[in-house]
Amino acid sequence: MEVIKFENVSFSYEKAEDGERDVFSFQDNFALRGVDFSVQEGEFVAVLGHNGSGKSTLARLTNGLLSPDEGKITVFGLDASDENNLFDIRKQVGIVFQNPDNQTVASIVEDDIAFGPENIGIEREEIGKRIDFALNAVGMSEFRHATPARLSGGQKQRIAIAGVLALKPRVMILDEATAMLDPRGRKEVMDVVLRLNREEKITVILITHFAEEALLADRAVVMHGGKIALQGTPTEVFAKGDDLEKYALVMPRSVRICRNLTQGGLRIADSMDEEEIASGIIGALPCVDVKTSEAGTGLTAKTRPEDGEHGRVYCENLSYVYNPKSPFATQALEGVNLEIRSGEFFGILGHTGSGKSTFVQHLNALLKVPTAEKKYKEKKPKKGKPLPPKTLLTVNGYDLSDKKTDFRALRSKVGMVFQYPEYQLFAETVFEDVAFGLKNFHEDWSEAEVRAAVKEALETVGLCYEEVKDKSPFDLSGGQKRRVAIAGVIVTKPEILALDEPAAGLDPLGKEEIMRLLHDIHSKWCKTVIIVSHDMDEIAENCNRAAVFADGKVLLCAEPKTLFVNAEMLLSRGLDLPFTAKLTRALLGKGVAIDSDFTLGDFVQKTLDFAKTNGAGMRLTDERGQNHA
């Protein structure tokens, strides 16, 4: 049965107040144009595409949050453009958005889940049953009386899914619902979605940038420029590497590895499974004809660390408690010891709630060490008990444990970009937003100097000054907001730049562009860049070193080459491995040891080197001790 059908649907966000199209809106401003799209009952469809391709617009049109300018949309046979049908459509089509905080309406979990059923007039007794059903479905029954604000990101997202499930929809749409979650949180959410699709027969439309999530679907649809550009099984779609790049997407890393190895003479069939690729490499070794490889990612080389205080972060025994002396007291950091050397491109890893964001917010004193608070008084030791060890935190030469420190001067040298860029934007125009910090730190600058600095910052992040300076930052796309937020920080040219999930929520091409931007800034004038990330490949490709946070402590700090060898430790903490590390482990299990730094380019080159020197004609030993070439 066809549950959703789009017939030649077009939609533009630029309309006049009377509902007619704005005379200044051109064809390029259409979010969707002439889309024909259908979904069968019980189907699991993954929708992919670059930021601004029309994915989210497609989702919002499906349950009547938006109405098409042209064409017809039917949902379970109901015309979605007829306002009389919207109530029935929305009962059957639920949407889970990217940020669960935007979907939370109550202070207690069960009240939040009850909100939807109450609004559609469900009887009280039935609401209780639906709350039980929804919580059991997402594995969150024990959190029924918890406060949503105190849950982890993965738990919040599961509660958001439960709130939609309580409506008992026949279709569930997830709009980048896992983009901001750590690997454990993503797996939790996807396990729930798969179970609902397989067992409850709920139709799922998954909007995602993650190839591994799209692979779980029955069908993959690629959108580009408001149109459907490709569709088929996920394997078929991802096999079209050249087409993906044409549509501003990036081939999965696994496929890029296969093709780079093939280009180097080690012929490997495209695959997204590390065991299959490892077997392919083993099978190709005896007949290898290795050429010089030109593999690489195009990212700027990592900068070597330097000596000196400028750009350096050093802390000893850093601890922090949220809501101290209250029933909600939460230990976020506990005795953190860490050094980030000047000149490093440094990564911070950890599951949701591990203390990563709390740590980086200390770096420019958004959160202060207790001894730096104005009302702090030196504590006297209790009789017979030693004083707790002192906290030491120095950032860019400033002592952040001393309340006499010039924190205003510190903040001009240590920039911070938050996880959700829309939370960092506030002014009426892009120009005013970017210029705000600059004017505060340089009150003596002329308007011409401010204008020149803002222009340079916007152009540095890849935005056209004349096109965006007078726009509202809230009218920009997600990727553009991210760039404006970064511009507002780098306009003062800080010596340390800390970014909390700078590429989360962006399409793969957008992620690479942001990383190139950060490397460019790093090489030109920013001494130290610190990124908080859940993306292991991002850390492997970009960082000199990285620290793993867990339960408010630093478990390990090392180069990616050392870090990702500790697979069991990372996996036990809800983290993942770069695909190159997974493939290295798979090869090691088959008797081949590849010693790379886990970047894509180095892994490919080291694999080709191995094949050239001792791979051809090698003999392997199986688990029974038998040899076979």
N, C-alpha and C positions, 0 to 999 in steps of 0.2 A: 504493500500500500504506500502511495506517495503522500508523505505527511507535510512536506514543504515544497512549494513550487514558485520560482521566480520566472516571469515571462517578460523579457525585454525591459528590465527594470533599470531606471536611471535615477540618480539622486545627487543634488548639489547642496552644500551648506550655505551658499551665498544666495539669499533671497531677499527681496524687498519686504517691507513691513506688511504689505497687503497680500503677501503670499506668492506674488509673481516673481519670476527670476529677475535679479538685479541686472540692469542693462550693461553694467560693467563686468558681469560674470562671463568668462569665456569658457569654451569647451574644456580647457585644461583644468578648470576648477571643479569638475564633476568628481565626486567621490566614487560613484558607480555609474557606468554607462553601458546600457544595452545588455545587462546580465541575464542569462538564462541558466537556472540552477535548480536542482531538485534533490531531495533527500528521501530515501525510503525508510519506512518504519523499522526500527531496530538497527539501523546502520550506524556505523562509527566513522565520521568524516573528519579528517584533519584539514584545516585551511591554513595555508602558509602564504607568506608574501612580505615584502619589505614594509617598513613603517610608512603609512600613508597610501598603501595599495588598495584599501577599501575593505579590509577584513572586518574591522570592528563595525563599520557602517552596515555591512551585510548582516551581522549579528543583531544590531539594533533594529533594523528593518524587519527582521524575522518575527519579533514579538511586539511590533507596533510602537516601540519607543521613537521611531522615526517613520515618516510616511513617504512613499516614493513620489518623485516628480512625474515620472512617466512609467508605464508598464503596470503589471499586476502581480500581486503576491497573494497566494492562498496558503493557509495553514490549516490542515485537517479539513479542507474544503471551504473554509471561511475566508472571505475577502478581508485582508489585513488593512485595507484603506478605509473600510467602513467602521466608524467609531463604535457602532453598536456591537461589533464583534470583538473589540479589543479585550474586554473583560474575560471572555471565554478563551481567547488566544493566550492571554498572559497566565491563565491558570494552567495551561498545558505546556507552555514554553518558558522555562526558567533560565536566567542568565547569572553566571558567577563571574564577577569582574576581577581585574588584575590585582587590585589592592583590597584585601578583605576589610580593612579599616573603613573603607567607603561604603561597605555593605552592612556594617554593624549598627544597630539602632537601640539596643537595650544594654543594661549594665549586668545582666545575668544571662547565661547561655540559654537556658530553657525559655526565658522571655523573648530572647532574640529569635529563636526558632519558631515560637508561637505567633510572632508578629504577622507573618504572611497569612497563615490559616485564619487568624482572627479577622483580618481585613477582607477575606472573601466569604465571611459568614459561616465558618465551620462551627459545629456544636462543640461545647466545652469538653465533653467526654471524648469526642473524636480527636480534638486537638491534642489531648494527653497521649492518645495512642500514636498520633503522628510524630509527636516529639520523641517518643520511645523508638519508633521505627527509624526516624532520621538519625538519631544519635547512634543507634546500633549499626546502621548502615555505614557510617563513617568512623566507627570505632571510638566514639567520644562519650560514651555513657557515663563514665566516671567524672566527667567535667560538667555534668548537668547544672550544678549550682555554682560553677566558677564564674569569675569575671572575665569577659572576652579580652579586655585590655591587658590582662596579665598572662595570656597564653602566647606560645611561640607562633611564628609566622605560619608554619605548617598546620598547627592546631587551629589557628584563626581561619585558615582557608577551608579546613574541613568543616568548621562550624558554618561558614558561609555556604558551603555545599549542602549542609544539613538544613539550613534555612530554606533553600530552594527545594530540597527533597520533601520537606513537610507539606509543600503544596501538591505533592504527588504528580509532578509534571510528566508528560509523555516524551518531551524533548528537553535536553539539558545542553546549554551552550556555555562553554568555558572560554572566556576572552582573556587569553594570556594569564590564566589563573595560577600558573606556577612560576611565572617569570621572576618573582622576587624571592623565591624560596631556595633554601639550601638543598643539596641532593637528597637528603633524607626526607625533607618536606615534599619535594617533587614526587618522590617514589610513593609516599603515603597518599598523596592526592590522586596520582595516576592509578594506584591499586584500587582505590575506592571507585573511580570512574569506570575502570575496566569491569569491576564486579557488578556495578549497576547496569552496565551495558549487556554483559553476558547473562546475568542471573535475573535482573529485574526487567530486561528487554527495553531499557530506556534508550531512546535515540540520542546520540551524542554528536555535537559539532564542537570540535576542539580547535581553537585558534592558537597557534603556537609557533615559536621559532626553533624549538628543540627537535632535531631530527629523530632522536631516540623516542620521543613521544609520538611523533607522526607515524613512526613505523608500527605502532600498535593499532593503527586505524585500518578499516577496511578499504578506504579510499582517501587519496590525498588530492587536494585542489590548490593550485598555485594562482594567486591573484597578482596582477600588475596593472597599474594605471587605471584602476576601477573596473577591470575586466578579468574574466577567467582565462588565464594563459595556458595552463596545463592541468590535466587531471588524469588519474589512473591509480593503480595500486601504488603504495608508497615506494616500493622497490623500483617500479617502472619510472616514477617521477624523479627519484634521486639518481637514477642511472643517466639522466639527461644533463650531464654536467655543464656543457656549453650553453644549453638553454637556460639553466638556472642562473648562470652568471649574466646572461642577457636580461633576465628579469630581476636583476639587483639582489639575487640571493647568492649564497656561497655553498659549494658542494660540501657535504659532511666530511670531516677530517679523515675518516676512514677511507672514503673514496679518493680523496686527494692523495693519500699515502699510496694507495694501489696504483693510481695513474702516474705518480712520480716515480715509483719503482719500475713500472712498465716502461716509462720513458728512458730510464737508466739502463734498460736491458733485462730486468728481472720481471718477466711477464706475469702479472697477477690480475686475476679477474676482479672486477669491482665487487666490493662487499662492505657491509657495515658491521660485521661480526669479527671480533679479534681472533677467535679460534679458526674461522674459515680463512682469514688472511694469513695467519701463521702457517696453516697447512699448505696454503698456496705458495708461500715463500719456500717452505721445505721442498715441495714438489718441483719448484722451478730451479732449485740450486744446481742439479746435475747438468742442466743444459743451458747454463747462464752465459750470456754474452754481454758483459757489463760495459757500459759507456760512461762518459763523464756526466755526472748529474748536475742539473741546474735547479734542483729542488730548493724551495724556500717559501717563506710566508710573506716576504715583502716588508716585514716589520723592521724598525730601526734597531741596530745592534745595542745591546745593553751597555750602559755606562759603568765604568769601574768606580768603586768607592774611593773617596778622597779622605785625607786627614783634615782635622780642623773642626771647630764648633759650628760654623755656618752650615746649616743643612743637617746637623746631627741631632738625634733624639736619644736620650739616655734616661732610663728609669730603674729605680730599685724599690722593691716592696710597695708598689702602687696598688692600693685597694680602694674600693668604692662601694657604698651601699645606697640603694635607692630607698626612699621613705624610711630613714632610720628611726628607731624608737617608736615604730608603729606596727600594727599587726601585718602590714603588707611589706615589711622590710625585706629587701632582696639584695643578696650579695652578688654584685655584678662583676667586680674584680677582686682578686684575693692574692696579694703578694706577687704582682707581676714584675719580672725582671727582664728587661729587653734593651738592646742597643740597635739603633738604625743609623748606619754610618752615612756621612755626607757623601752625596753623589750616587746613592743607591736608587734603584727602581724597586721598591720593597712591597711585598705582598702580605696581606693578613687574611688567614683562612680560619674557618670555624663554623660550627652549626649555629642555627638561629638561637640567640640567647647565650652565646658563649662569652660575650664581653667585648667583641670586636669594635662595635660602634661606640661603646662607652670609653674604650681606650683612646680611639682617635679624637673623640670630643674633648679629651684632656689636653690634646696637643696645642690647641690655641685657647685653652682655659674657658671653653664653654662650660665644662665641668671643672671645678677647681679642687686641688688637693686641700684637705681641711686646714692645713697650716697656712694656706694662702688666703683664707677667708678673713674679712676685716675684723670680725668679732672673735677671732681665735685667740685663746690665751694658753700659754704653755702649761701643760698638765704636770702636776706634781706626782712623783711615784708613790704608789700605795705601799704601806708598810709591808716589808717582806716580799714585795713583787717588783720585778724589773719593769722599766718602761718598755712599751712595745717598740720594735725597731722603727727608726725614722724613715719617712718616704723621701726619696730624692727623685726629682723630675726636672731635667734640663732640656730645653727645646731651642735650637738655633742660638745657643749661648745664653738664653734667659732661664733664670731659676724659678720654676713655676711652683716651688714649695714655699716661696717667700712672698708674703703679702705686700712687700714694698716694691715688687717687680712692676715695671711699666707694661701692663697687659695690653694697653692700646697699641703700643709700639710692637709688641709681640704679634698681635693679630694682623698687622700690616705685612708681616714677614711670614706668617703661617696661614695659608688659605685652606678653607674647608668647603667641599662640595658634598651635599647630603644625598641620601639614597633616592628620595623622591624630589626631583627638581622643582615640581610645581609648588612645593612647600617653601622653597627658597626665593620664589619670585613674588613680587608684591606691588610694583609700581605700575602706573598707567601705561607707560611706554617702555620698550626695550632699552632705549637710550637712558632713561631715568633709572631703570633697574641696574644697568651695568655701571652707571656713573655714581651710584649711591655711596658705595664703599670708598671709592676714589676721593670723592669730595670730603668725606669724613676724615680720611687720613692725610689729605693734602688740601687744607682749607685755603692755602695761599695761592693755589693754582688758578690761572685765568681760564675763562670759558674755552678759549682756543686750545689751551693745553689739555683740558678735560676732554673736549671733543676729539682731539687727535688720539688720545689714549684709548677712548671708547671705540673709535674706528679701528684702531690697531687690534684691540682685543677681539672685536667681533669678526674681523677678517682672519685673525689667527685661528678661530674655531670654525672657519669655513662658512661664515654667513656674510651676505652682501650688506654692507652698512646702510646704503641708501634704501634698500628694499625693506629692511626690518626695523630701522631705528625708531620710526613713529608708530609701529604696530604695538598692540597690547601683547605682552608676553603670553597671556592666556589664550590667545588665538592661534598660537603656534602648534605644530605637531610635537609629539613626545620627544623625538630626536632633536628638534630645534630648541625646545625648552631646555634639554640637557646641555646644549651648546651655549645658550644664553646664561645659564647658571654657572657654567665654567668660566665664561667670559667675565661675569661679574666678580669672580674671584681672582682670575689671572690679570685683571686690569691693573692691579697694584704691584704686579710682578713679585709675588712672594718667593722666598727661598725654599720653602717647604710647601708642597701641595698635597693635601690628604683628600682622597675621594672615596666615599662609601658607596660601593656597587656602581661605579661610573657607567658601566655598559649594560646593566640589568634592564630588561624590557626592550632593548633595541634588537633589530634584526641582525643576523650575522655580519652583513656588510657594514652596518652602522657600528657594530662593536669594533671591527677592525679599524674603521675610520677614527673612532674615539681613541683607540690605542696609538695609532699613528700620530694623532694630535698631541697626546701626552708625551710621546717620545720626542716629538719635535720641540715642545716646550722644554723638556728635560735637557735636550742637547744644547739649546740656545741660552737659557738663562735660569731655569729653575733647578737648583742644586739637587733636591731630593723629592721624589714622587712616591707617595704611599697609597696603594689601592687596597680596599677591602673587597673581596670577591668570593663568590661560591663556584666560580668557573675554574676548574683545575687546569684546563688547557690555556686559559688566559694567564694564569700564574706561571705555568711552564714556559710559555712563549715570551713573556715580557719581563719577568722579575729576576734580579740578581740573587735575592734571598727572600724567604717568606717565613712567617711565624704561624704556628697552628695554635689557636686559642681553644680551650675547652673548660667549661665550668669556671670561668673567670681567671684561668691561669694559662701560662704559655707552656705547652707540652713540648714543643720542638721548634727550633729556629735554625734553618740551614738553607743551602742552595737547593733549587728544585731537583737537581740530580741526586742529592742525598735524601731530600724530603720524601720524594715519591717512591723510594725504595721501601719505606716503612708503610707498605700497603695495609697491613692488618690494623695498625694503629689508626690510620686515616679512616678506613672503612668502619671500624668499631665506633668512631666518633660521628658517624652519619655523613662523612664526606665521601668523595669519589676520587678517581684517578684520571689523569690525562689519558686520552686514547692511546698515545704512544707508550705510556707505562703499562696499560692493559695488554697491549700487543707484545711488549717486551716480556711480560710475565708468561704469556701464552707461548712465545718462542722458547723461553727458558724451560718450560715444561716439556718441550719437544727436543731438548738438547742443544739449542742454539742460544748463545749469550751475546746480546748486542749491548755495548756500553755506550749509551748516548746521554745527552743532557735533557732528553725528553722534548726538545723542540721538534717540530715536524721536519724541518730541513736537516737537522743533525741526525735524527733517527734514520731518515731515508739514506743519507750519505753513508752512515756507519753500516747500515744493512747492505748497501751496495759494495762497500769496502770488504765486508766479511765475505760476501759472495765471490768477489774477485780474488781474494787471497786464499781462502780455504773453504769456500762454499762449494765450488764446482767439483763434482765427483766425490764429495764427502760421504762418509758412511755414518749412519745413525744407529743407535742401539735402542730397541724397543724395551718395554717393561718386562719382557720375558727373556731379555738378554740376547735376542737374535739380531743379527746385523742385516741391514738392507740399504742398498744404495739409494 
